[in-house]
Amino acid sequence: MKTSVFAFGTRRAQRTHAIVLLALAASIVGGGVAAAIVGGFRINLTPSEPLGLWRIVVLDRPVSLGDLVFICPPQTTVMREARERGYLRYGTCPGGVAPLIKTVVAVAGQHVEIGAVVTIDGRPIAFSDLAERDGNGRPMESFPGGIVPDESVFLHSPFRGSYDSRYFGPLPASGILGLAQPVFTYAP
């Protein structure tokens, strides 16, 4: 009889521990989701910008050249193909993709040329050479260039493998969630 009481007590203790661990895990996950929603925190896992924890800061002025922003890409054929190829991660933006972190290098009315490098109004952008093929050997098509339309921005990342406006062109500024502020990041 003592054996069965002992076994019952052990199962009960295991069940209690499991419930405590489940509650702890749920609070950690729930807290993380709440921080993302309420505090505007995001974790960047792409090499386009330093890895780590970032915060979306409200942009209470018009977007400017040099702003590092979080932006939701529009649901276009180009972006759907980018998602299928694995260039965009799953996330909270329309279409189920994660916000991009990119630097604004041109705004409405500026002229973008795509050649060996990107030039904006005749000035070359550092680290803007184009990849002819992606990491899986598939051909990469570049944006043909032109004038950045009204209420749009041209985005760039100095990381050569970044999927940015070199390939998809200008994006609507209405997709900007805010400025990207590093909180705790690591740049290898």
PyRosetta script that sets phi, psi and omega in degrees:
from pyrosetta import init, pose_from_sequence

init()
pose = pose_from_sequence("MKTSVFAFGTRRAQRTHAIVLLALAASIVGGGVAAAIVGGFRINLTPSEPLGLWRIVVLDRPVSLGDLVFICPPQTTVMREARERGYLRYGTCPGGVAPLIKTVVAVAGQHVEIGAVVTIDGRPIAFSDLAERDGNGRPMESFPGGIVPDESVFLHSPFRGSYDSRYFGPLPASGILGLAQPVFTYAP")
pose.set_psi(1, -38.8)
pose.set_omega(1, 179.6)
pose.set_phi(2, -61.4)
pose.set_psi(2, -34.0)
pose.set_omega(2, -179.5)
pose.set_phi(3, -62.6)
pose.set_psi(3, -45.2)
pose.set_omega(3, -178.3)
pose.set_phi(4, -69.1)
pose.set_psi(4, -35.8)
pose.set_omega(4, 176.6)
pose.set_phi(5, -65.4)
pose.set_psi(5, -42.1)
pose.set_omega(5, 178.1)
pose.set_phi(6, -62.5)
pose.set_psi(6, -45.0)
pose.set_omega(6, 179.5)
pose.set_phi(7, -63.1)
pose.set_psi(7, -41.4)
pose.set_omega(7, 178.7)
pose.set_phi(8, -62.5)
pose.set_psi(8, -43.4)
pose.set_omega(8, 179.4)
pose.set_phi(9, -64.0)
pose.set_psi(9, -37.5)
pose.set_omega(9, 178.8)
pose.set_phi(10, -67.4)
pose.set_psi(10, -44.7)
pose.set_omega(10, 177.9)
pose.set_phi(11, -62.0)
pose.set_psi(11, -39.8)
pose.set_omega(11, 179.6)
pose.set_phi(12, -64.7)
pose.set_psi(12, -43.0)
pose.set_omega(12, 178.6)
pose.set_phi(13, -64.5)
pose.set_psi(13, -40.7)
pose.set_omega(13, 178.8)
pose.set_phi(14, -63.7)
pose.set_psi(14, -42.1)
pose.set_omega(14, 178.8)
pose.set_phi(15, -63.4)
pose.set_psi(15, -42.0)
pose.set_omega(15, 178.5)
pose.set_phi(16, -62.6)
pose.set_psi(16, -44.9)
pose.set_omega(16, 178.5)
pose.set_phi(17, -62.2)
pose.set_psi(17, -41.7)
pose.set_omega(17, 179.4)
pose.set_phi(18, -62.3)
pose.set_psi(18, -42.4)
pose.set_omega(18, 179.3)
pose.set_phi(19, -64.8)
pose.set_psi(19, -42.5)
pose.set_omega(19, 178.5)
pose.set_phi(20, -62.8)
pose.set_psi(20, -45.3)
pose.set_omega(20, 178.9)
pose.set_phi(21, -63.9)
pose.set_psi(21, -41.0)
pose.set_omega(21, 178.2)
pose.set_phi(22, -63.1)
pose.set_psi(22, -43.4)
pose.set_omega(22, 178.6)
pose.set_phi(23, -64.0)
pose.set_psi(23, -40.8)
pose.set_omega(23, 177.9)
pose.set_phi(24, -63.6)
pose.set_psi(24, -46.4)
pose.set_omega(24, 179.4)
pose.set_phi(25, -61.6)
pose.set_psi(25, -43.1)
pose.set_omega(25, 179.7)
pose.set_phi(26, -62.7)
pose.set_psi(26, -38.8)
pose.set_omega(26, -180.0)
pose.set_phi(27, -70.2)
pose.set_psi(27, -35.5)
pose.set_omega(27, 177.9)
pose.set_phi(28, -66.9)
pose.set_psi(28, -48.5)
pose.set_omega(28, 179.2)
pose.set_phi(29, -63.5)
pose.set_psi(29, -46.8)
pose.set_omega(29, 179.5)
pose.set_phi(30, -60.7)
pose.set_psi(30, -40.3)
pose.set_omega(30, 177.4)
pose.set_phi(31, -64.4)
pose.set_psi(31, -39.1)
pose.set_omega(31, 178.2)
pose.set_phi(32, -65.2)
pose.set_psi(32, -43.1)
pose.set_omega(32, 178.0)
pose.set_phi(33, -64.7)
pose.set_psi(33, -43.9)
pose.set_omega(33, 179.0)
pose.set_phi(34, -62.0)
pose.set_psi(34, -41.5)
pose.set_omega(34, 178.4)
pose.set_phi(35, -62.7)
pose.set_psi(35, -39.0)
pose.set_omega(35, 179.0)
pose.set_phi(36, -66.0)
pose.set_psi(36, -41.6)
pose.set_omega(36, -177.2)
pose.set_phi(37, -76.7)
pose.set_psi(37, -51.4)
pose.set_omega(37, -175.3)
pose.set_phi(38, -78.8)
pose.set_psi(38, -47.3)
pose.set_omega(38, -175.0)
pose.set_phi(39, -90.0)
pose.set_psi(39, -6.9)
pose.set_omega(39, 179.3)
pose.set_phi(40, 69.7)
pose.set_psi(40, 31.0)
pose.set_omega(40, 179.6)
pose.set_phi(41, -88.2)
pose.set_psi(41, 144.8)
pose.set_omega(41, 177.1)
pose.set_phi(42, -138.3)
pose.set_psi(42, 148.5)
pose.set_omega(42, 174.5)
pose.set_phi(43, -104.2)
pose.set_psi(43, 124.5)
pose.set_omega(43, 177.2)
pose.set_phi(44, -96.0)
pose.set_psi(44, 123.5)
pose.set_omega(44, 178.7)
pose.set_phi(45, -115.4)
pose.set_psi(45, 13.1)
pose.set_omega(45, -179.9)
pose.set_phi(46, -108.4)
pose.set_psi(46, 153.0)
pose.set_omega(46, -178.7)
pose.set_phi(47, -80.5)
pose.set_psi(47, 2.5)
pose.set_omega(47, 179.6)
pose.set_phi(48, -61.3)
pose.set_psi(48, -33.1)
pose.set_omega(48, 175.2)
pose.set_phi(49, -138.3)
pose.set_psi(49, 166.6)
pose.set_omega(49, -178.4)
pose.set_phi(50, -53.4)
pose.set_psi(50, 141.7)
pose.set_omega(50, 178.5)
pose.set_phi(51, -69.2)
pose.set_psi(51, 147.3)
pose.set_omega(51, 174.5)
pose.set_phi(52, 135.5)
pose.set_psi(52, -159.6)
pose.set_omega(52, -175.9)
pose.set_phi(53, -92.1)
pose.set_psi(53, 128.8)
pose.set_omega(53, 179.3)
pose.set_phi(54, -126.1)
pose.set_psi(54, 160.9)
pose.set_omega(54, 177.4)
pose.set_phi(55, -125.1)
pose.set_psi(55, 139.8)
pose.set_omega(55, 174.1)
pose.set_phi(56, -88.5)
pose.set_psi(56, 118.4)
pose.set_omega(56, -179.4)
pose.set_phi(57, -104.3)
pose.set_psi(57, 130.7)
pose.set_omega(57, -178.2)
pose.set_phi(58, -55.1)
pose.set_psi(58, 132.6)
pose.set_omega(58, 176.8)
pose.set_phi(59, -94.9)
pose.set_psi(59, 102.1)
pose.set_omega(59, -175.2)
pose.set_phi(60, -99.8)
pose.set_psi(60, 27.5)
pose.set_omega(60, 178.2)
pose.set_phi(61, -151.6)
pose.set_psi(61, 169.2)
pose.set_omega(61, 176.4)
pose.set_phi(62, -63.7)
pose.set_psi(62, 147.4)
pose.set_omega(62, 178.6)
pose.set_phi(63, -62.5)
pose.set_psi(63, 144.0)
pose.set_omega(63, -177.8)
pose.set_phi(64, -125.0)
pose.set_psi(64, 159.3)
pose.set_omega(64, 173.6)
pose.set_phi(65, -57.3)
pose.set_psi(65, 137.8)
pose.set_omega(65, 179.2)
pose.set_phi(66, 89.5)
pose.set_psi(66, -9.9)
pose.set_omega(66, 178.0)
pose.set_phi(67, -66.4)
pose.set_psi(67, 133.2)
pose.set_omega(67, 171.9)
pose.set_phi(68, -94.2)
pose.set_psi(68, 117.9)
pose.set_omega(68, -171.2)
pose.set_phi(69, -126.3)
pose.set_psi(69, 156.9)
pose.set_omega(69, 164.3)
pose.set_phi(70, -95.3)
pose.set_psi(70, 132.7)
pose.set_omega(70, -179.0)
pose.set_phi(71, -142.5)
pose.set_psi(71, 139.4)
pose.set_omega(71, 174.1)
pose.set_phi(72, -90.4)
pose.set_psi(72, 125.1)
pose.set_omega(72, 177.7)
pose.set_phi(73, -72.5)
pose.set_psi(73, 150.5)
pose.set_omega(73, 178.1)
pose.set_phi(74, -71.0)
pose.set_psi(74, 161.0)
pose.set_omega(74, 178.3)
pose.set_phi(75, -86.4)
pose.set_psi(75, 85.1)
pose.set_omega(75, -180.0)
pose.set_phi(76, -117.3)
pose.set_psi(76, 170.2)
pose.set_omega(76, 177.5)
pose.set_phi(77, -59.6)
pose.set_psi(77, -42.2)
pose.set_omega(77, -179.9)
pose.set_phi(78, -61.2)
pose.set_psi(78, -43.0)
pose.set_omega(78, -179.0)
pose.set_phi(79, -71.9)
pose.set_psi(79, -35.5)
pose.set_omega(79, 176.0)
pose.set_phi(80, -64.0)
pose.set_psi(80, -41.9)
pose.set_omega(80, 177.4)
pose.set_phi(81, -64.7)
pose.set_psi(81, -40.0)
pose.set_omega(81, 177.9)
pose.set_phi(82, -61.0)
pose.set_psi(82, -39.6)
pose.set_omega(82, 177.9)
pose.set_phi(83, -65.5)
pose.set_psi(83, -43.4)
pose.set_omega(83, 178.9)
pose.set_phi(84, -62.5)
pose.set_psi(84, -35.4)
pose.set_omega(84, 179.4)
pose.set_phi(85, -79.2)
pose.set_psi(85, -9.9)
pose.set_omega(85, 178.6)
pose.set_phi(86, 90.2)
pose.set_psi(86, 13.5)
pose.set_omega(86, 178.8)
pose.set_phi(87, -77.0)
pose.set_psi(87, -25.5)
pose.set_omega(87, -179.2)
pose.set_phi(88, -115.8)
pose.set_psi(88, 138.6)
pose.set_omega(88, 179.4)
pose.set_phi(89, -89.5)
pose.set_psi(89, 162.5)
pose.set_omega(89, 175.2)
pose.set_phi(90, -70.6)
pose.set_psi(90, 145.6)
pose.set_omega(90, 179.9)
pose.set_phi(91, -172.0)
pose.set_psi(91, -158.2)
pose.set_omega(91, -169.4)
pose.set_phi(92, -95.3)
pose.set_psi(92, -1.1)
pose.set_omega(92, 178.9)
pose.set_phi(93, -77.4)
pose.set_psi(93, 160.0)
pose.set_omega(93, 174.3)
pose.set_phi(94, -52.1)
pose.set_psi(94, 141.3)
pose.set_omega(94, -176.2)
pose.set_phi(95, 87.0)
pose.set_psi(95, -1.5)
pose.set_omega(95, 176.6)
pose.set_phi(96, 75.3)
pose.set_psi(96, 23.5)
pose.set_omega(96, 178.2)
pose.set_phi(97, -105.6)
pose.set_psi(97, 159.4)
pose.set_omega(97, 179.1)
pose.set_phi(98, -80.7)
pose.set_psi(98, 150.7)
pose.set_omega(98, 174.7)
pose.set_phi(99, -61.8)
pose.set_psi(99, 146.7)
pose.set_omega(99, 175.8)
pose.set_phi(100, -89.6)
pose.set_psi(100, 148.9)
pose.set_omega(100, 171.5)
pose.set_phi(101, -111.8)
pose.set_psi(101, 114.0)
pose.set_omega(101, -176.5)
pose.set_phi(102, -144.9)
pose.set_psi(102, 160.7)
pose.set_omega(102, 176.7)
pose.set_phi(103, -97.7)
pose.set_psi(103, 136.0)
pose.set_omega(103, 177.0)
pose.set_phi(104, -77.9)
pose.set_psi(104, 116.9)
pose.set_omega(104, -179.9)
pose.set_phi(105, -111.5)
pose.set_psi(105, -10.1)
pose.set_omega(105, 174.6)
pose.set_phi(106, -154.7)
pose.set_psi(106, 147.7)
pose.set_omega(106, 178.8)
pose.set_phi(107, -123.3)
pose.set_psi(107, 179.3)
pose.set_omega(107, -176.6)
pose.set_phi(108, -48.6)
pose.set_psi(108, 134.0)
pose.set_omega(108, 176.4)
pose.set_phi(109, 92.7)
pose.set_psi(109, -14.4)
pose.set_omega(109, 179.8)
pose.set_phi(110, -83.1)
pose.set_psi(110, 150.1)
pose.set_omega(110, -177.4)
pose.set_phi(111, -97.7)
pose.set_psi(111, 125.7)
pose.set_omega(111, -179.5)
pose.set_phi(112, -109.8)
pose.set_psi(112, 129.3)
pose.set_omega(112, 173.1)
pose.set_phi(113, -119.0)
pose.set_psi(113, 136.8)
pose.set_omega(113, 178.2)
pose.set_phi(114, -113.8)
pose.set_psi(114, 115.9)
pose.set_omega(114, 177.0)
pose.set_phi(115, -136.8)
pose.set_psi(115, -131.9)
pose.set_omega(115, 174.8)
pose.set_phi(116, -61.8)
pose.set_psi(116, -32.9)
pose.set_omega(116, 173.5)
pose.set_phi(117, -136.0)
pose.set_psi(117, 170.9)
pose.set_omega(117, 175.8)
pose.set_phi(118, -87.0)
pose.set_psi(118, 134.5)
pose.set_omega(118, 172.1)
pose.set_phi(119, -121.8)
pose.set_psi(119, 141.8)
pose.set_omega(119, 177.0)
pose.set_phi(120, -117.5)
pose.set_psi(120, 119.1)
pose.set_omega(120, -177.1)
pose.set_phi(121, 49.1)
pose.set_psi(121, 40.8)
pose.set_omega(121, 176.7)
pose.set_phi(122, 84.4)
pose.set_psi(122, -6.3)
pose.set_omega(122, 179.8)
pose.set_phi(123, -100.3)
pose.set_psi(123, 126.3)
pose.set_omega(123, -179.7)
pose.set_phi(124, -69.7)
pose.set_psi(124, 145.4)
pose.set_omega(124, 177.0)
pose.set_phi(125, -96.7)
pose.set_psi(125, 126.3)
pose.set_omega(125, -179.9)
pose.set_phi(126, -60.4)
pose.set_psi(126, 144.9)
pose.set_omega(126, 176.7)
pose.set_phi(127, 56.8)
pose.set_psi(127, 40.0)
pose.set_omega(127, -177.1)
pose.set_phi(128, -115.6)
pose.set_psi(128, 17.0)
pose.set_omega(128, 176.4)
pose.set_phi(129, -63.1)
pose.set_psi(129, 152.3)
pose.set_omega(129, -174.7)
pose.set_phi(130, -99.3)
pose.set_psi(130, 148.2)
pose.set_omega(130, 173.3)
pose.set_phi(131, -89.3)
pose.set_psi(131, 133.7)
pose.set_omega(131, 177.3)
pose.set_phi(132, -78.8)
pose.set_psi(132, -28.5)
pose.set_omega(132, -178.7)
pose.set_phi(133, -136.8)
pose.set_psi(133, 152.1)
pose.set_omega(133, 176.7)
pose.set_phi(134, -84.3)
pose.set_psi(134, -177.2)
pose.set_omega(134, -176.9)
pose.set_phi(135, -63.0)
pose.set_psi(135, -16.8)
pose.set_omega(135, 177.6)
pose.set_phi(136, -101.5)
pose.set_psi(136, 10.0)
pose.set_omega(136, 177.6)
pose.set_phi(137, 82.5)
pose.set_psi(137, 5.7)
pose.set_omega(137, 179.6)
pose.set_phi(138, -81.0)
pose.set_psi(138, 143.6)
pose.set_omega(138, -180.0)
pose.set_phi(139, -65.3)
pose.set_psi(139, 141.8)
pose.set_omega(139, 177.1)
pose.set_phi(140, -104.7)
pose.set_psi(140, 129.3)
pose.set_omega(140, 175.8)
pose.set_phi(141, -98.2)
pose.set_psi(141, 135.3)
pose.set_omega(141, -179.7)
pose.set_phi(142, -97.8)
pose.set_psi(142, 158.8)
pose.set_omega(142, 173.2)
pose.set_phi(143, -64.8)
pose.set_psi(143, 137.5)
pose.set_omega(143, -176.2)
pose.set_phi(144, -72.4)
pose.set_psi(144, -14.4)
pose.set_omega(144, -177.7)
pose.set_phi(145, 99.1)
pose.set_psi(145, 176.4)
pose.set_omega(145, 179.5)
pose.set_phi(146, 136.2)
pose.set_psi(146, -165.5)
pose.set_omega(146, -179.5)
pose.set_phi(147, -87.6)
pose.set_psi(147, 133.1)
pose.set_omega(147, 176.7)
pose.set_phi(148, -67.9)
pose.set_psi(148, 122.5)
pose.set_omega(148, -177.7)
pose.set_phi(149, -65.4)
pose.set_psi(149, 163.5)
pose.set_omega(149, 175.1)
pose.set_phi(150, -55.0)
pose.set_psi(150, 145.2)
pose.set_omega(150, 176.4)
pose.set_phi(151, 57.0)
pose.set_psi(151, 33.7)
pose.set_omega(151, 178.4)
pose.set_phi(152, -131.9)
pose.set_psi(152, 163.1)
pose.set_omega(152, 178.2)
pose.set_phi(153, -135.2)
pose.set_psi(153, 150.3)
pose.set_omega(153, 175.2)
pose.set_phi(154, -108.3)
pose.set_psi(154, 126.8)
pose.set_omega(154, -168.9)
pose.set_phi(155, -114.3)
pose.set_psi(155, 150.6)
pose.set_omega(155, -177.5)
pose.set_phi(156, -148.3)
pose.set_psi(156, 151.7)
pose.set_omega(156, 170.4)
pose.set_phi(157, -132.1)
pose.set_psi(157, 139.3)
pose.set_omega(157, -179.7)
pose.set_phi(158, -70.7)
pose.set_psi(158, -9.3)
pose.set_omega(158, 178.0)
pose.set_phi(159, -73.0)
pose.set_psi(159, 122.1)
pose.set_omega(159, -174.5)
pose.set_phi(160, -56.0)
pose.set_psi(160, -37.9)
pose.set_omega(160, -177.9)
pose.set_phi(161, -83.4)
pose.set_psi(161, 7.5)
pose.set_omega(161, -178.4)
pose.set_phi(162, -68.9)
pose.set_psi(162, 140.9)
pose.set_omega(162, 173.2)
pose.set_phi(163, -94.3)
pose.set_psi(163, 103.0)
pose.set_omega(163, -175.5)
pose.set_phi(164, -137.2)
pose.set_psi(164, -163.4)
pose.set_omega(164, -174.3)
pose.set_phi(165, -63.2)
pose.set_psi(165, -14.6)
pose.set_omega(165, 173.3)
pose.set_phi(166, -55.9)
pose.set_psi(166, -30.8)
pose.set_omega(166, -176.1)
pose.set_phi(167, -107.7)
pose.set_psi(167, -41.8)
pose.set_omega(167, -175.1)
pose.set_phi(168, -101.2)
pose.set_psi(168, -6.2)
pose.set_omega(168, 177.8)
pose.set_phi(169, 81.9)
pose.set_psi(169, -172.6)
pose.set_omega(169, -179.8)
pose.set_phi(170, -64.2)
pose.set_psi(170, 151.0)
pose.set_omega(170, 175.6)
pose.set_phi(171, -116.9)
pose.set_psi(171, 154.0)
pose.set_omega(171, 176.3)
pose.set_phi(172, -63.5)
pose.set_psi(172, 131.5)
pose.set_omega(172, 178.9)
pose.set_phi(173, -63.4)
pose.set_psi(173, -19.9)
pose.set_omega(173, 179.1)
pose.set_phi(174, -63.8)
pose.set_psi(174, -18.5)
pose.set_omega(174, 178.4)
pose.set_phi(175, -80.9)
pose.set_psi(175, -6.8)
pose.set_omega(175, -179.0)
pose.set_phi(176, -68.8)
pose.set_psi(176, 124.5)
pose.set_omega(176, 178.3)
pose.set_phi(177, -86.6)
pose.set_psi(177, -28.1)
pose.set_omega(177, -179.3)
pose.set_phi(178, 156.1)
pose.set_psi(178, -177.6)
pose.set_omega(178, 177.3)
pose.set_phi(179, -74.4)
pose.set_psi(179, 148.4)
pose.set_omega(179, 178.7)
pose.set_phi(180, -96.3)
pose.set_psi(180, 116.9)
pose.set_omega(180, -178.7)
pose.set_phi(181, -115.9)
pose.set_psi(181, 118.9)
pose.set_omega(181, 178.3)
pose.set_phi(182, -67.5)
pose.set_psi(182, 138.7)
pose.set_omega(182, 177.5)
pose.set_phi(183, -109.3)
pose.set_psi(183, -55.0)
pose.set_omega(183, 177.5)
pose.set_phi(184, -145.6)
pose.set_psi(184, 101.6)
pose.set_omega(184, -174.7)
pose.set_phi(185, -127.2)
pose.set_psi(185, 162.7)
pose.set_omega(185, 179.2)
pose.set_phi(186, -135.8)
pose.set_psi(186, 123.3)
pose.set_omega(186, 177.0)
pose.set_phi(187, -110.8)
pose.set_psi(187, 111.8)
pose.set_omega(187, -179.3)
pose.set_phi(188, -63.8)
pose.dump_pdb("model.pdb")
